[in-house]
Amino acid sequence: MENYYIHMNPVMLGLIAGAFTTFASLPQIIYILRTRSMKDISPVTLSMFAFGVSLWLLYGIDIRATPVIVWNALSLSLYLVQIGMKIVFSDGGARAIRRISNGHSKLQNAA
């Protein structure tokens, strides 16, 4: 009996696989933006994912694999956005932003 499989260009397969794994984080980002809350999101997990994706990006650059480079660069960007949102939407981050914006408005009012 012969083995049947779909023959696909490996670069195309990598691009499709990378798209699914990269964009899997978009629903989480949309949810965070909608709720303005990241209290249940672990900063350690985000940091570990970002570090792992960074290593995959370096690996892709080293072997010159376009799908690995493209999708891991985009994934790293999305994880850095989530880390930034974790900082901004945390209690300490929110207080710091309010302090900065209050200071800015006081400067505008003084002028």
Buried (B, 14 or more C-beta within 10 A) or exposed (E): EEEEEEEEEEEEEBBEEBBEEBBEBEEBBEEBEEEEEBEEBEEEEBEEBBEBBBEBBEEBEEEEBEBBBBBBBBBBEBBBBBBEBBBBBBEEBEEEEEEEEEEEEEEEEEE
